[in-house]
Each structure stands twice: as C-alpha cells, then as structure tokens.
C-alpha cells in the first residue's frame, strides 16, 4: 500500500507541476483554478487494505509494549513503524477520506513522543500532521479526554520545549479550541515553579 500511495503522489505531483507550468502562460478564472488540496482518489482495494492496517495500530501498540521483551514485541514494533509511515503518507498525500487514517495514528504518535526514548525525529513527524488535530471534537469531552491529557503533557516535555517543531506544535494547540486554551494555560502555570531555567530560556 505504501508503494502504491508513493507512486500516486509522484504521478499527481508531476501532473500538478505540468498544469502549473501551463497556467503561468494563461489567465485562469477563479472558479476553474487548480486546487492543490483536492482529495486524491485511490482504488477500493488499496483503501480497504489501508483501513485494515490502520485498525491494527492499537493492538500492535499493546504487543510492542508488552513485558517481557520478546521476538513478537520486536516484530510488532517494526510492523507498527511501517503502518505509521503508511498512515502519514496517506495524510500528506491528501488522499480521499484521509481523516480516517489519523484517529489511531495521532494518539499513538503522541504517546511515542512523550516516551523517555523519544527522538527529535518523532517530534518532527507529529508536528507534520498537526493539522489533523483540527478534526478533534472538543464539544464531546468524553471522546477526547485521554487525548487531551496527553496533549497537555507536551507543554512540560523537555523534548517538545527544546525543539523548534515541538514549540511550533505547542503553539498550534492554542488555536484548536477556546476551552482548551484555558487548560493549556493551567498546565503551564503548574509547571513554572519547578521547571529548569534552561528550558524557560
């Protein structure tokens, strides 16, 4: 599926570049202007396989964190990483119904970024799909309660605060919903008395 999506992205990008080159030599009516964010259609078989793979993220995550470490745990981590990449490609490629492939990706990638083993590359990946957070329904508190708690933890995470993408991600959180802004301010205030001076700078 990943290879198929990458191939579609390359072909779509080539077509858009050709159209843009052509449009530079003519006047385009606003109603007919090329929309670079138009959803890209894919074949049903690829969508169905991608949907199944995305649905396995939570179970795979449980296997990948199970104790004690085992061969199954290692294999689960590798499979999880591959499905992460597929879901990210689906989102960045603006494929149709792409919002269906971030419901499990966002919380798991966020958990990964908050883990003590997190790397700067993980923060960059999360930051790159930050617009997917705009899909959250803040009116339905119960459905996003757990995710909100993880999002609030980012404001006290040294890795988030020390990386440019991490700070930009936190900045994006302040634009999600008015009610969440109050939660963010409170989370920051709680951390101020004990935060390191180097992080404050």
N, C-alpha and C positions, 0 to 999 in steps of 0.2 A: 504493500500500500504506500509506504514511504517513497519508494522509487517512482511509482505511478504519479503521486502528488508532485514530486520534484519535476517530473517530466512535463506535467501540465503547467507548472509555474514557469518553466523555461519557455514553453511554447506561447503561453499567454503574454509573458514579458516581451518576447520578440514581436508579437503582433501589435502590442501597445506601442512599442518603440517605432514600429513602422507607421502606425496611424498618426502618432505624434509628429513624426517627420513630415508626413503628408499634410497634416493640419497646419504646419508652420507656413505653408505656401498658399493658404486659402483662409477665408473668413468663415467661421463656424457659428451657426445660430446657437444660442444658449440652450435651446431645447434639444439640440442634436449633439451637444458637446459630449465628448467621450468621458465617461465616468470611470476613473481608475479603481474605484472601490466596489464596482459591480460584482455581485457574488458569482463565482466561477462554478459552473455545473460539473458534476462528475458522474460516472456510470453508477448504477444502482448497486452492482456487486461490490465495488470499492467502498461505497458508503456503508453498506451493511457490515463488511469486514471491519472497517474503521470503528463502527459503532460497537461491535462486539469487543474489540480490543480495548476501547475506552472503558467499557463496563467492567473490565477485569482489573482496573487500576487499584481500587481499594483492597480487593482480596490479595493481589500481588504485594501490595504495601505491607499487609499484615504478615505475609510469608517472609518478606525481606527483612523484617524487624524481629522475627521470632527468635527465641533463645532455646537451646544454644546454637551458635553459628553452625551451618551445615552446607552441604553441596546445594540443597534445594534453596536455601537462603541466598546463596551467591547467584544461582541461576535466576531467581526471582528478581534480584536487583538489576541484573543485566536486561531481562525482559522488560522490567519497569522503565528503565532508561530508554529503551528502544520505542516503547509506546509513548513515553513523554515526548520524544522527538517527533513522532508521527502527529500527535495532537498539536504540537506547536507549529508544525508545518501546515497543518490544516487551518489553523487560526491565521497565521501570517499570509497564507496563500489566498485568503478571502474566499474560501470555497463555500458553497451553499450550506446553510444550517450550521455554520461553524460554531455557533454558540452552544451546540450540543456536545462539543468536544472539549469544553473547558470546565464543566461542572465538577469533575473529579480532578482534573489537572491542576486547577488553581489551589485548592486546599492542600494537595499533596506536595506541590512545588513550594508552597509557603512553609509547610512543615519542614521540608528539606532545608530551606533557607534559614530556619530558626534553630536547626540542629547544631550541636557543637562542632560537627565535622563539615559544616557548610563552607563553600568556597566563594570567592568573588564571582566566579562564572555562574554560580547558581542565582546570585542576586541579579545579575545581568539578564538571565533567562526570565526571571519573574518580572523584572521591570519591562521587558519587551512585550509582555502580554497584559500590561497593567490596564489597558482599555477594556479588557474583559470584565474587570471589576464593576464597570458601569452597568453590567447586566444584573447585579445584585438587587434584590427587592428588600429595601430597608424598611418597608412598611410591614413586612412579615418577619417580625423579630425572631420568632421561633425557628424559622428555616435557616437563618444565617447566624444564630447565636454563637455557635462554635467557631465559625469562620471569623466573626468579629473579634473574638478573644485573641485569635492568632494574629490578626491584622494589628491589633493594639500592641501586641508584643514587639512589633517591628520598631516602635519608637524608642525602645530601650535596648535594642540589639546593637552591640558594638559594630558588628559587621555591616549592618544597614547604615549606621551613622558614619562609618569611616569610608564608605564607598560612594562615589558620585551617583551611581544608579540607585543605590539604596536610599540616599537622601531624596532623589527625584521621585522614587516610589512612594515614600512617606508624604511628600508634597502632594502627590496625586490623591492620596487618601483624603486630604482635606477638601477635595472637590466632589466627593462621592455623594454625600447627603448631609444636610444641616444637622440632623440629630447625631450623626457620627462625629462631627467636628467637636461637639461637647465632650464626647467620650475620649477623643484624641487629646484634647487639652488636659483632661483629668489624668490621663495616663502619663503625660509628660510631667505634670506637676508632681505626681507621686515619685517620679524618678529623680527629679532635680536635686534633692538633698544628698543623695548617695552616688550620683553619677561622677565619674572621673573628670577632672579638669581638662584633660587632653581630648576627651570626647566632646565636651562643651565647645571647645575651640573649633 
